[in-house]
Amino acid sequence: MAQIDRLVVIQYTNDGRPDFGANPTNGQPLPSVSQGQQQFCHVRNVPGCLRRSLQELVAPEEFSTQLGRTWQNSIGFQHQIGSTAAVEADYVYSQGRNEKDIISNMNLTFNPATGANYPFSDIAHRAYPDFGAISMLVRMGRSSYHALQTAVTKRFSNRWQGSATYTLSGLWDAFPVAFSGIAPAPIQTTPDLGGEWSLSSGDLRHRAVLNGIWEVGRGLQVSGVFYTGIGQRDTTMTAPTCGTSRAWVVPSRPAGCVPAWTAASCPGTDSCSRRGARPTCASSRRSRCRIASRSKALRKCSTCSTRRTGRLRRSRRARNT
């Protein structure tokens, strides 16, 4: 608590001014630590008060005191071929539980009708309206890794040696469920907000490495290494431009769910959503306008622009919902 008292983090919510990015305080000087502490809404809840943001609070003991646990095992075989070569293959399994993770913002509440969080800009629907964004440390992550690891090795003889390895693997994980305050959300939230067990963003399906050494002669050797990785997962970037509202999104799982933004927050979007756009829910990790779009539908909609090739483009500016 002493460290929190020495650190004042102030959050300014975008009020729609064109110069907000360069002038978030609207011409007012930044307060000192003592001045800021007296201007917080939880100290003096008056118009114009400041909302304090807190970083990496420790969650209640039922969500944060379990020690991280990892279980690893493997089984395989190795066989020698001739006097200098060998082949081997192993199955490797690793399981992680109670892994550390950070809830980026637990100062949210959720709409039971949609399963998505209310926009963070809607202060009345925050779990703690007198505060800004609050991140929290929990130990609720979990993961599993399965791999088939193979190798062929030739020891140095006849002036050369070499080896080749190939790994076929899969990594699955799940982030903690969405939090509302110091407890998990009391409703079933959309899958992309947390708790979904799926292939990890760090999953790499195929990995191969070749290396060798050749003795040229006269004490000189030449060596080389080749590495390739295939099947690395990536994130799709999309960005509709609707009127004056611009946003960028990272829909890691474009599962169908209700719109996270409506015509009220993004002008001209209602007709687009009826024309085939498939919205996803706003994430507590990224409280921004999110939508995964079908390019053919958007090409028919004049209010939302996208590339004619079907590739969606990233907008120049991002605004909080």
C-alpha positions in Angstrom: 0.0 0.0 0.0 2.9 2.4 0.7 4.0 2.0 -2.9 0.5 2.8 -4.2 0.4 5.9 -2.1 3.6 7.1 -3.7 2.4 6.4 -7.2 -0.5 8.3 -8.8 -1.8 6.9 -12.2 -4.4 9.2 -13.7 -6.6 8.0 -16.6 -8.1 10.6 -19.0 -11.1 9.2 -21.0 -11.4 10.3 -24.6 -14.1 13.0 -24.7 -14.2 13.3 -28.4 -12.1 16.4 -28.9 -10.1 16.4 -32.1 -6.9 17.2 -30.2 -7.4 14.7 -27.4 -4.3 12.7 -28.4 -2.0 15.7 -28.2 -3.9 17.5 -25.4 -5.6 14.9 -23.1 -5.8 17.4 -20.1 -7.5 20.0 -22.2 -4.9 22.6 -21.5 -4.7 22.0 -17.7 -1.3 21.2 -16.1 -0.7 17.8 -14.7 -1.2 17.7 -11.0 1.5 16.8 -8.5 1.2 13.5 -6.5 -0.4 15.3 -3.5 -2.7 17.3 -5.7 -3.7 14.2 -7.6 -4.5 12.3 -4.5 -6.9 15.0 -3.4 -8.6 15.1 -6.8 -9.5 11.4 -7.1 -13.2 10.6 -7.4 -13.0 8.1 -4.5 -11.7 10.9 -2.3 -13.9 13.8 -3.5 -16.7 12.7 -5.9 -17.4 16.0 -7.6 -17.7 17.0 -11.2 -14.3 16.9 -12.9 -12.7 14.6 -10.4 -10.0 12.2 -11.6 -10.3 8.5 -11.7 -7.3 6.5 -10.4 -5.9 3.5 -12.4 -4.3 0.7 -10.4 -1.8 -1.8 -11.8 -1.5 -5.5 -11.0 -3.4 -5.8 -7.8 -3.2 -9.2 -6.3 -6.5 -11.1 -6.6 -8.3 -12.7 -3.6 -6.5 -15.8 -2.3 -8.8 -18.3 -4.0 -7.6 -16.9 -7.4 -3.9 -16.0 -6.6 -2.3 -18.2 -4.0 -2.1 -21.5 -5.8 1.5 -22.3 -6.8 2.2 -22.8 -10.5 2.5 -26.5 -11.4 4.1 -28.2 -14.4 4.0 -31.9 -15.2 6.4 -33.1 -17.9 7.0 -36.6 -19.3 8.3 -38.3 -22.4 8.7 -41.8 -23.8 10.6 -42.9 -26.9 13.1 -45.1 -28.6 16.6 -44.9 -30.1 18.2 -47.2 -32.7 21.7 -47.3 -34.0 22.3 -47.7 -37.7 25.8 -49.0 -38.5 28.7 -47.6 -36.5 28.1 -43.9 -36.9 24.4 -43.2 -37.3 21.3 -43.3 -35.1 17.6 -42.5 -35.3 15.3 -41.6 -32.4 11.7 -40.6 -31.8 10.0 -39.3 -28.6 6.6 -38.4 -27.5 6.7 -35.4 -25.1 3.9 -34.1 -23.0 3.9 -31.0 -20.7 1.0 -29.7 -18.7 0.8 -26.4 -16.9 -1.7 -25.4 -14.2 -2.2 -22.3 -12.0 -0.1 -20.3 -14.5 0.3 -16.6 -13.8 -1.7 -14.1 -15.8 -2.8 -10.5 -15.7 -6.4 -9.4 -16.0 -5.8 -6.2 -18.0 -9.0 -4.5 -16.6 -11.3 -6.0 -14.1 -13.2 -2.7 -13.6 -15.9 -4.0 -16.0 -19.5 -5.3 -15.9 -21.2 -7.5 -18.5 -24.4 -7.4 -20.4 -26.4 -10.6 -19.7 -28.2 -10.3 -23.0 -25.0 -10.3 -25.1 -22.3 -11.8 -22.9 -20.0 -8.8 -23.8 -18.7 -6.2 -21.4 -20.4 -2.7 -21.4 -18.2 -0.1 -23.0 -15.5 1.1 -20.6 -16.5 4.7 -21.4 -19.9 4.0 -19.8 -18.7 5.0 -16.3 -22.1 4.1 -14.7 -21.6 0.4 -15.7 -18.1 0.1 -14.2 -17.6 -2.3 -11.3 -16.0 0.6 -9.4 -17.2 3.9 -11.1 -14.8 6.1 -9.0 -11.8 4.3 -10.5 -10.3 3.9 -14.0 -8.7 0.7 -15.4 -7.6 -1.8 -12.8 -5.4 -4.7 -13.7 -5.1 -7.7 -11.4 -2.8 -10.7 -11.0 -4.3 -14.1 -10.9 -3.1 -17.7 -11.2 -5.8 -19.3 -13.2 -4.0 -20.0 -16.6 -3.6 -23.5 -17.9 -1.8 -25.1 -20.9 -1.0 -28.4 -22.5 1.8 -29.3 -25.0 1.9 -32.5 -27.1 4.8 -33.2 -29.5 6.4 -35.9 -31.5 10.1 -35.2 -31.7 12.3 -37.2 -34.2 16.0 -37.0 -35.1 18.5 -38.6 -37.3 22.2 -38.2 -36.3 25.5 -39.2 -38.0 28.6 -38.8 -36.0 31.8 -37.4 -37.6 33.4 -39.9 -40.0 34.6 -39.8 -43.5 35.2 -36.1 -43.0 31.6 -35.1 -42.3 28.8 -35.2 -39.8 25.2 -34.1 -39.8 21.9 -34.3 -38.1 18.2 -33.6 -38.9 15.4 -33.1 -36.5 11.7 -32.7 -37.0 9.0 -31.8 -34.4 5.2 -32.1 -34.9 3.6 -30.4 -32.0 0.5 -28.6 -30.6 0.1 -26.1 -27.8 -3.2 -25.5 -26.2 -4.0 -23.0 -23.5 -6.7 -21.0 -21.8 -6.6 -17.5 -20.3 -8.5 -16.9 -17.0 -12.2 -16.2 -17.3 -13.4 -12.6 -17.5 -13.5 -10.8 -14.2 -16.0 -8.2 -13.0 -14.4 -6.6 -9.9 -12.6 -9.1 -7.7 -14.6 -12.1 -8.8 -15.3 -13.8 -12.1 -18.2 -12.4 -14.1 -21.5 -13.8 -12.8 -22.7 -14.6 -16.3 -21.5 -16.7 -19.2 -19.4 -14.3 -21.3 -18.4 -14.7 -25.0 -15.6 -17.1 -25.6 -13.1 -14.5 -26.7 -13.2 -12.7 -23.3 -11.4 -15.6 -21.5 -11.7 -19.1 -20.3 -11.8 -20.7 -23.8 -9.6 -23.7 -24.3 -8.1 -23.6 -27.7 -4.8 -23.6 -29.7 -2.4 -21.1 -28.3 -1.2 -18.0 -30.2 2.3 -19.4 -29.7 1.5 -22.7 -31.3 3.9 -23.9 -34.0 2.8 -27.0 -35.8 5.9 -28.1 -37.7 9.6 -27.4 -36.9 12.6 -28.8 -38.8 16.4 -28.2 -38.4 19.2 -29.5 -40.5 22.9 -29.0 -39.7 26.2 -30.4 -40.9 29.9 -30.1 -40.9 32.3 -30.9 -43.7 36.1 -31.1 -43.3 37.4 -29.5 -46.5 41.0 -30.2 -45.8 44.1 -28.4 -44.5 42.4 -28.0 -41.2 39.5 -26.1 -42.6 35.8 -27.0 -41.9 32.6 -25.7 -43.4 29.4 -25.9 -41.4 25.8 -24.9 -42.1 22.4 -24.8 -40.4 18.9 -24.6 -41.9 15.8 -24.0 -39.8 12.1 -23.8 -40.9 8.9 -23.4 -39.0 5.5 -24.0 -40.6 2.1 -23.5 -39.2 2.7 -20.6 -36.8 -0.6 -19.0 -35.8 -1.1 -15.4 -36.6 -3.7 -12.8 -35.8 -6.1 -11.2 -38.3 -6.1 -7.4 -38.3 -9.3 -5.7 -39.5 -10.5 -2.1 -39.3 -13.8 -0.7 -40.6 -14.0 3.0 -41.1 -17.5 4.2 -40.3 -18.1 7.9 -40.5 -15.8 9.7 -38.1 -15.3 6.6 -35.8 -12.2 4.6 -36.5 -11.0 1.5 -34.7 -8.7 -1.4 -35.0 -9.3 -5.0 -33.8 -7.6 -8.3 -33.3 -10.3 -10.9 -33.4 -8.4 -14.0 -32.3 -11.5 -16.1 -32.5 -14.0 -14.8 -35.0 -16.9 -16.8 -33.4 -20.4 -15.3 -34.1 -21.8 -13.2 -31.3 -23.7 -10.0 -30.8 -22.3 -6.7 -31.9 -19.9 -5.0 -29.5 -20.6 -1.6 -31.1 -23.8 -0.2 -32.5 -25.0 2.7 -34.6 -24.9 4.8 -31.5 -21.2 4.3 -31.0 -20.2 4.0 -34.6 -22.3 6.0 -37.0 -23.6 4.2 -40.1 -22.9 0.7 -38.8 -26.4 -0.5 -38.4 -27.0 -0.9 -42.1 -23.6 -2.7 -42.5 -24.4 -5.2 -39.8 -27.7 -6.1 -41.5 -25.8 -6.5 -44.8 -23.7 -9.4 -43.5 -21.0 -8.0 -41.3 -20.3 -10.5 -38.4 -19.4 -8.6 -35.2 -17.5 -10.0 -32.3 -17.6 -8.9 -28.7 -15.4 -6.2 -27.2 -12.7 -7.7 -25.0 -11.8 -6.6 -21.5 -8.2 -6.8 -22.8 -8.9 -4.4 -25.6 -11.8 -2.1 -24.9 -12.0 -1.0 -28.5 -14.5 -1.2 -31.3 -14.2 -4.8 -32.7 -15.6 -6.4 -35.7 -14.8 -9.4 -37.9 -16.2 -8.6 -41.3 -17.1 -10.5 -44.5 -15.5 -8.6 -47.2 -18.1 -9.4 -49.8 -20.9 -8.0 -47.6 -18.9 -4.8 -46.8 -18.2 -4.1 -50.5 -21.9 -3.7 -50.9 -22.2 -1.3 -48.0 -21.3 2.3 -48.8 -20.9 3.4 -45.2 -18.1 1.0 -44.3 -15.0 1.0 -46.5 -12.6 -1.9 -47.2 -10.1 -2.9 -49.8 -11.6 -4.2 -53.0 -9.3 -7.3 -52.8 -11.2 -8.4 -49.7 -8.3 -7.7 -47.4 -9.4 -5.4 -44.5 -7.1 -2.5 -43.6 -6.0 -1.1 -40.4 -7.3 2.4 -39.6 -5.0 5.2 -38.8 -6.5 6.0 -35.4 -8.0 3.9 -32.6 -10.5 5.2 -30.2 -11.9 3.6 -27.1 -15.6 2.7 -27.3 
